[in-house]
Amino acid sequence: MALTKNALIRYKTIDKCLQNPYRNWSLNDLMEACSDALYEFEGRDVNVSKRTVQLDLQVMRSDKLGYNAPIEVYERKYYRYSDPNYTITDIPLTENDMNVLSETMHMLKQFQDFSLFSEFKGILNKLEDKIYTEKNHKQAIIHLDKNTDLKGLQWLDELYQAILKEVVLKVMYQSFKAQYPSEFIFHPHLLKEFNNRWFLIGRKTESDRVLTFALDRILGVDYDFQTEYIPIAFDADTYYAHTIGVTVLEQRPQQVVFKVDRQNAPYVATKPFHSSQQLEEHYPDGSILFSMQVHHNFELERLLLGFGDSLEVLKPKILRRNLKRKLNAAAGLYKI
């Protein structure tokens, strides 16, 4: 079992390396990366030999594990994937994998009535449905809202393990506004999903300011075992208590008062924008007045604008003015 586990760690490490096009990976580089990864998982020095990595590359290239990885050598010493979008995590599950998942799912369902699992019932149903459809080759009963072209999901497990094991990262990142990517040392603390997008939350070594980075803008991730991890007392529920989305502002939350017309009011009442949302007043025409205490950020404006002419913000005035300006600009795009 230990050998199999170590081999899988090496395969995953090599896969991660070859997905990073911003670095040339020699055999020695791959040996070092595998040794570092095994040290992190085993807690002791493990020197991976050149012969071991050569055999790993051979196995990954072959059909032995179903990888058929398109690994090529360039400049006679560097390794990369000929297909930049390839990853071993995209290969289909085997029948044995499906049987193991089915047994695990059956075990988890025995605990679904316990309070610990109360918030995971929807996830368990989705997982069970996915296993059933894959195993029996039938149409899904539960249809998930997903974006198959969403970038950055390949980093999820990598970042999750780094947070779990308190490992400092070297992150290669390029925002939409930046002309070139930059690399920085990062202490990861949390993964957050919002509106079908994933974000990494943490801090840099030189500052205790909490920073947020979108996974779809991450170009490369590597471990930094030389830098000591800096933990923080981070409570996500408290940090995002007054925030819609991921943009947390230092200013105090504001009371947002808005009116929704008769056709859309039931949707807003049954699916509140925020946990602080309250129903303030019913109007004779069927519209409803709501209020909530939130930060005035980009995600709030986008959410409110999505309701178009069926929603009117009454206060604060600055939010009302911002939405009016944007709606006027939008209307100008449709002049006939």
C-alpha positions, 0 to 999 in steps of 0.5 A: 500500500505504501508503494502504491500511495507514494507512486500516486503522489509522484504521478500527481506531482509530475502532472502538476509540474507538466501543467505549468508552462511557465517553467522548464522541467528537467528530470532533476527538477521533477525528482526534486518536486517529487521528493518535496511532495513525499516529504510533505505527505510522509513527514520524512526525507524521501529521495526520489531517484532518477530511475524512479522518475523515468519509470513514472514518466513511462507509466504515465505515457502508457495505457497501464493506468489509463493515463496515455499522457502526451509527455514529450521531451524538448531541447533534449532535456525538458519535459512537458505535455504536448497538449497544454490542457491535458491532466491525468485527473480528467481520465474516466473512472474505472469500474473498480473506482465506481464500486468503491464510490458506491460503497462509500456513498452507501456508508455516508447515507447511514449518517445523513440524519445526524446534525453534522451532515445536515448541510451536506444532504444536497451534496450527497444526493448529487454524488449519489445521482452521479455515481448511479448515472455513470455506473448504469449509463442512464440519464441524470435525475439531478441536473447540475448548473455547471460550466465545463469550460471554467478554468482553475478547477484543477487547482482545487485539490492542490490548494485544499491540501495546502490549507489542510497541511498548512503549506506555504505556496508560490503562486503565479497569478495574472489578474485581468488588468495585469499585462504580465503574470507575477509570482508571490509567496502566499499563506492559504487559509480558505477556499470560497465558491461564489456564482460558479467561480472559486476563490483562494483567500489568505495572506502574503508573508509581509502583510496581515491583510486578507487577500482574495484571488480567483482560481481561474487567474492562477497560472501555476502553483508550487510549494515553498517548504522553506517559509514557515506557515503563518496561521490566522484565526479566520472565521469565514462566517464572521468575515463574510457576515455582511458581504454578498460575494467575495469582495469584503470591504473595511467600511461598515455595512449599510442598510439597503432598502429596495422595492420589488414588483408583484411578479418578482417579489415572491422569488426574492421573499423565498430566496433572500439576497442575504441572511439579513434581508427583512420584509418591511412592507406590502404595497396595495399593488402587490409589490414588497419593500425589503431591507438588508445590512450589507457592504456596498460592493461590486457583487451587490450592484450586479445582483440588483441590476440583474432584476432590471426594471422589476426592482428599485433601490430606495436607499442609500442614495449613493447606491441608487445613483450608481445603479441609475447611471449604469442603467442609463448607460445600458439603455444608451446601448439599445438606442434604435 
